[in-house]
């Protein structure tokens, strides 16, 4: 942009002016004159270049047999070898299934949950009660996954974990169940923990959107005899639909990047690997723990490409319905 | 107020549901506090729910005597303070520069920022880059890569653009340069946005544990969250294999009634204290911050 306008300014001035005006400055001169301004942004841009753009260039090692200590293009090129290896490896099915199932569950349950909470909170007229519920439900959002993972492990422990104590007290089980070592419970635990962490915080935007609805609409509906439930269904929900769809696009775009910290802290037991291994944790394990850098980069790149595809599709759908992100 | 029986049933259901839901959200925290204040051997007998049965501060004494945990706590405080102050300052300067129309290359710079929000090189190339930069086992790996947040820059920029133009112009007439205007006029007027973004950044720094787990192998540089992760990991496995690692055993030897469970609960509480301390401010500013962020969408 800057260069374009510079070129235009380099051309000779037309010979018409009667009132002499100051000679336009060249690009370099202008740049030097605003050097104080440039110094505000250039160091930050340099950091962005180093820590965001160099790694993008670094994905080239997905097509090489990268040797540690070489530059990102200094190792022998091997084409699509690592991708082919991943698609044909026995890990592929497990990792893809877990990634898709966990992401979909997080989306299908984790996305509507805050909306539901916001709708419920909106029906609460006792402000103190509402404030207390909000304060409590926001809290887990601010805790690290390490702490939450520790709390969950403590709740579910076989030696006097609260859940086992409760189930034994209710005579539902005879022996304590070791929930965090049995694959059949893992997805439930993971999704429940995620909802617990994010439901309150996620409801904030929806509450704000609901607060923007014109109260007269409710009065009118109420006079026409609409029940509270009908008002939620016919007024509140349609009013916050634009917000819901924007957040839905974002959620779909991030479907595959639904986080790995929760899995790292909850799936400590190797017995859970069959149900807990997703692309991100797989990349960490084969790349960082097993030093297979090129292979792990290829797997990560595959995920990034699918993610961009998902975001594009989601946005295309949204644009057709009139709620574009771009 | 509630005009039909159906409405009353619905509202009653909502109150009951929200009460039960809030209690179960809070319960794990209360249970952990109770266990951390209870003698470990007594906890092992079972039955601890909301309050300690045989009260003791022993678990906390062990935590505070443990050099490894205390060094982790200090590293966490350091990285939170240094990381937050430097990131907010650097991002604010960057954002102010980006508000200026006369800034040459502004559109290109902005595009360069936005692009990083959609694409990233991924974990492994970043990992190798940090390794090549010699930031392995360096405190700066906590600070420098996360110095500039594009999202925070956009929020800052939006806020700066909303400030009255006249103030900056009059500063300029009085002979203030861009830097002087930023530090003497703009930043002092930006209290709310600085508070909000600082809280976001600080909580993020305090809770972050993954970076240390892949870039840091020196124990004295690990933040408390990462140490806690290691302790808890060995703890969970220990329930299945009846094996404790050397560190956990060393902790246990120091006090007779402390068990790995009571100790990890106390450590978790210590690691949570700073969050609880800022939580009242969180309530005030975070909610606003979330809305600032989402309105920009």
Interface residues (C-beta under 8 A of the other chain):
Chain A: X1 X2 X27 X30 X31 X34 X36 X37 X38 X40 X41 X43 X44 X45 X47 X48 X49 X50 X51 X52 X53 X54 X55 X56 X57 X58 X59 X61 X66 X68 X72 X120 X121 X123 X124 X125 X129 X132 X133 X135 X136 X137 X138 X139 X140 X142 X143 X144 X145 X146 X147 X149 X150 X151 X152 X153 X154 X155 X157 X158 X159 X160 X162 X165 X178 X180 X181 X196 X200 X201 X204 X205 X208 X222 X227 X228 X229 X243 X246 X250 X261 X264 X265 X268 X269 X280 X283 X284 X287 X288 X293 X296 X297 X300 X301 X303 X304 X308 X311 X325
Chain B: X1 X2 X3 X4 X6 X7 X10 X11 X14 X15 X17 X18 X21 X22 X25 X26 X27 X28 X29 X31 X32 X35 X43 X44 X45 X46 X47 X48 X49 X90 X91 X93 X94 X96 X97 X98 X100 X102 X103 X104 X105 X106 X107 X108 X109 X112 X113 X116 X118 X119 X120 X121 X122 X123 X124 X125 X126 X127 X128 X129 X133 X144 X145 X147 X148 X150 X153 X177 X178 X179 X182 X203 X206 X207 X208 X209 X210 X214 X225 X226 X228 X229 X232 X233 X235 X236 X237 X239 X240 X261 X264 X265 X268 X271 X272 X275 X279 X282 X283 X286 X287 X290 X291 X294 X297
